[in-house]
């Protein structure tokens, strides 16, 4: 009976100590900063971009005092800060691991890739994120003009429309596109196309398959695909 009583006291004591330490940490953040096992002294990321690594280092130092515990408690804030500082080139960051003995923090960075240049100013990623990052090469990135609204960094371009635009761009090898009140105008080396975005995208594939069967497919073509049953073709003979 005495043994059981001592066991209960030991458990209560341990619980009290753990609770006290937890409360002390929460209400005294300076204590966290003094714990050497939480210190971040080395950073590993899965991207080679030096500017991105510098943004992350500065954020860890300035906003989280290079402290893993503070970072872990504020992971969502960490993501939002990096999104903003990188012009949303950084889409997401995950803490993969932290070595308490070496102070080594390993992060997995998810970057946006430029699929379109929007209004000769921003980039649009595959998932529709509008971002701006000055270190990216703009060569060979298709241009999309859409002045239907004042686009801002961080917004998401309508995914349904973007999916159709992307399919048309790939199907007809377009490098310039203009979304003009649900009518898409596209230009490439071989095709010029006018397409009603309210039309099922299958219609664009049907027209392309038809053109591939006829002899004048070798010429430059201008296509008008505004309806479900018919389309117009203009041939540019060299």
C-alpha positions as CSV (number, residue, x, y, z in Angstrom):
1,X,0.0,0.0,0.0
2,X,2.9,2.3,0.9
3,X,4.6,1.4,-2.4
4,X,1.5,2.2,-4.4
5,X,1.1,5.6,-2.6
6,X,4.7,6.5,-3.4
7,X,4.2,5.5,-7.0
8,X,1.2,7.9,-7.2
9,X,3.3,10.7,-5.7
10,X,6.1,10.1,-8.2
11,X,3.7,10.3,-11.1
12,X,2.1,13.5,-9.7
13,X,5.5,15.0,-9.2
14,X,6.6,14.2,-12.8
15,X,3.4,15.6,-14.2
16,X,3.8,18.7,-12.2
17,X,7.3,19.3,-13.4
18,X,6.4,18.7,-17.0
19,X,3.4,21.1,-16.7
20,X,5.5,23.7,-15.0
21,X,8.2,23.6,-17.7
22,X,5.6,23.8,-20.4
23,X,3.9,26.8,-18.8
24,X,7.3,28.4,-18.2
25,X,8.2,28.0,-21.9
26,X,4.9,29.4,-23.1
27,X,4.9,32.5,-20.8
28,X,8.6,33.1,-20.9
29,X,9.7,32.9,-24.6
30,X,13.2,34.0,-23.7
31,X,13.8,30.6,-22.1
32,X,13.3,28.9,-25.4
33,X,16.0,31.0,-27.0
34,X,18.5,29.9,-24.4
35,X,18.0,26.2,-25.0
36,X,21.0,25.1,-27.2
37,X,19.2,22.1,-28.6
38,X,16.7,24.4,-30.4
39,X,19.4,26.5,-32.1
40,X,19.4,26.3,-36.0
41,X,23.0,26.5,-37.1
42,X,22.8,24.8,-40.5
43,X,20.2,24.9,-43.3
44,X,19.5,22.4,-46.0
45,X,17.0,23.0,-48.7
46,X,16.1,21.2,-52.0
47,X,16.6,24.2,-54.3
48,X,19.9,25.7,-55.6
49,X,18.6,29.3,-55.9
50,X,21.0,31.4,-53.8
51,X,18.4,34.3,-53.5
52,X,15.8,31.9,-52.1
53,X,18.2,30.4,-49.6
54,X,19.1,34.0,-48.5
55,X,15.4,34.9,-48.0
56,X,14.9,31.8,-45.8
57,X,18.0,32.5,-43.8
58,X,17.0,36.1,-43.1
59,X,13.5,35.1,-42.2
60,X,14.7,32.4,-39.7
61,X,17.1,34.9,-38.1
62,X,14.8,37.9,-38.0
63,X,11.4,36.4,-37.2
64,X,12.3,33.2,-35.4
65,X,15.7,33.9,-33.8
66,X,17.1,30.8,-35.6
67,X,15.1,28.7,-33.1
68,X,13.5,25.4,-34.1
69,X,10.9,25.5,-31.4
70,X,9.7,29.0,-32.3
71,X,9.6,27.9,-35.9
72,X,7.6,24.8,-35.2
73,X,5.1,26.7,-33.2
74,X,4.7,29.3,-36.0
75,X,5.0,27.1,-39.2
76,X,2.0,28.7,-40.9
77,X,3.4,32.2,-40.3
78,X,6.8,31.0,-41.7
79,X,5.1,30.0,-44.9
80,X,3.2,33.2,-45.3
81,X,6.3,35.3,-44.7
82,X,8.2,33.4,-47.3
83,X,5.4,33.6,-49.8
84,X,5.3,37.4,-49.4
85,X,9.0,37.9,-49.5
86,X,9.5,35.8,-52.6
87,X,6.6,37.4,-54.5
88,X,4.8,34.0,-54.2
89,X,7.6,32.2,-56.1
90,X,7.6,30.0,-53.0
91,X,4.3,28.3,-52.8
92,X,4.9,26.1,-49.8
93,X,7.6,25.1,-47.3
94,X,7.6,22.0,-45.1
95,X,10.0,21.1,-42.2
96,X,11.3,17.7,-43.2
97,X,13.6,17.2,-40.2
98,X,15.7,18.8,-37.5
99,X,18.9,17.4,-36.0
100,X,19.0,18.6,-32.4
101,X,22.6,17.6,-31.9
102,X,24.0,19.3,-35.1
103,X,21.4,22.1,-35.3
104,X,20.7,21.1,-38.9
105,X,17.3,22.1,-40.3
106,X,16.1,20.4,-43.5
107,X,13.3,22.1,-45.5
108,X,11.4,21.0,-48.6
109,X,10.6,24.0,-50.8
110,X,7.8,24.0,-53.3
111,X,8.4,26.6,-56.0
112,X,6.0,27.9,-58.7
113,X,7.0,27.4,-62.3
114,X,6.1,30.0,-64.9
115,X,3.6,28.7,-67.4
116,X,2.5,32.1,-68.7
117,X,3.6,35.7,-68.5
118,X,0.5,37.6,-67.5
119,X,0.1,41.1,-69.0
120,X,3.9,41.3,-69.6
121,X,4.3,41.7,-65.8
122,X,3.5,38.7,-63.7
123,X,3.9,34.9,-64.0
124,X,1.1,32.4,-63.8
125,X,2.0,28.9,-62.5
126,X,0.4,25.6,-63.5
127,X,-2.0,25.8,-60.5
128,X,-3.0,29.3,-61.4
129,X,-0.9,31.2,-58.8
130,X,0.1,34.7,-59.9
131,X,3.7,35.4,-58.8
132,X,6.6,37.7,-59.5
133,X,10.2,36.7,-59.2
134,X,12.9,38.8,-60.9
135,X,15.5,36.1,-61.2
136,X,13.5,33.9,-63.6
137,X,14.2,33.7,-67.3
138,X,11.2,35.0,-69.3
139,X,12.4,33.5,-72.6
140,X,10.1,31.0,-74.3
141,X,7.3,31.5,-71.8
142,X,3.9,32.1,-73.5
143,X,2.3,35.5,-73.0
144,X,-1.3,35.8,-71.7
145,X,-3.1,39.1,-71.9
146,X,-6.1,39.5,-69.6
147,X,-7.1,43.0,-68.6
148,X,-10.5,42.0,-67.2
149,X,-9.3,42.9,-63.7
150,X,-6.3,44.4,-61.8
151,X,-4.3,41.2,-61.1
152,X,-2.2,41.1,-58.0
153,X,0.6,38.9,-56.7
154,X,-0.7,36.0,-54.7
155,X,-4.1,35.8,-56.5
156,X,-5.1,32.6,-58.3
157,X,-6.2,32.8,-61.9
158,X,-9.5,31.0,-62.5
159,X,-8.5,27.4,-62.8
160,X,-11.3,26.3,-65.2
161,X,-10.3,29.0,-67.7
162,X,-6.6,28.4,-67.2
163,X,-7.0,24.7,-67.9
164,X,-8.7,25.4,-71.3
165,X,-6.1,28.1,-72.2
166,X,-3.3,25.7,-71.3
167,X,-4.8,22.9,-73.4
168,X,-5.2,25.2,-76.4
169,X,-1.7,26.6,-76.0
170,X,-0.3,23.1,-76.1
171,X,-2.6,21.8,-78.8
172,X,-1.8,24.6,-81.3
173,X,1.6,25.6,-80.1
174,X,0.6,29.1,-79.2
175,X,3.0,31.6,-77.8
176,X,0.6,34.6,-77.5
177,X,-2.9,34.4,-76.1
178,X,-5.5,37.0,-75.2
179,X,-8.5,36.3,-73.1
180,X,-11.1,38.8,-74.3
181,X,-14.5,38.5,-72.6
182,X,-14.5,34.7,-72.9
183,X,-13.2,34.7,-76.4
184,X,-9.6,33.5,-76.6
185,X,-7.4,34.8,-79.4
186,X,-4.2,32.8,-79.8
187,X,-1.2,33.2,-82.1
188,X,1.7,30.8,-82.9
189,X,4.1,30.1,-85.7
190,X,1.6,27.9,-87.5
191,X,-1.8,28.8,-86.1
192,X,-3.9,31.8,-85.4
193,X,-7.0,30.8,-83.5
194,X,-10.2,32.4,-82.1
195,X,-12.0,30.1,-79.6
196,X,-15.1,30.5,-77.5
197,X,-14.1,29.5,-74.0
198,X,-17.6,28.5,-73.3
199,X,-17.3,25.8,-76.0
200,X,-16.2,22.3,-74.8
201,X,-12.5,21.9,-75.3
202,X,-13.1,18.6,-77.2
203,X,-14.2,20.8,-80.1
204,X,-10.6,22.1,-80.4
205,X,-9.3,18.5,-80.6
206,X,-11.9,17.6,-83.2
207,X,-10.8,20.5,-85.4
208,X,-7.1,19.7,-85.0
209,X,-7.7,16.0,-85.9
210,X,-9.6,17.1,-89.0
211,X,-6.9,19.5,-90.1
212,X,-4.2,16.8,-89.8
213,X,-6.0,14.7,-92.3
214,X,-6.1,17.3,-95.1
215,X,-3.3,18.4,-97.4
216,X,-3.2,22.1,-96.5
217,X,-2.2,21.3,-92.9
218,X,1.3,22.2,-94.1
219,X,0.4,25.8,-94.5
220,X,-0.2,28.5,-91.8
221,X,-3.8,28.5,-90.8
222,X,-6.2,30.9,-89.1
223,X,-9.0,29.2,-87.2
224,X,-12.3,30.5,-86.0
225,X,-13.9,28.0,-83.5
226,X,-16.9,29.7,-82.0
227,X,-19.6,27.1,-82.3
228,X,-20.2,23.4,-81.7
229,X,-21.0,22.4,-85.3
230,X,-18.8,24.5,-87.6
231,X,-15.6,26.4,-87.8
232,X,-13.8,28.6,-90.3
233,X,-10.3,28.1,-91.8
234,X,-8.2,30.7,-93.6
235,X,-5.1,29.4,-95.3
236,X,-1.9,31.5,-95.6
237,X,0.0,30.2,-98.6
238,X,3.7,31.1,-98.8
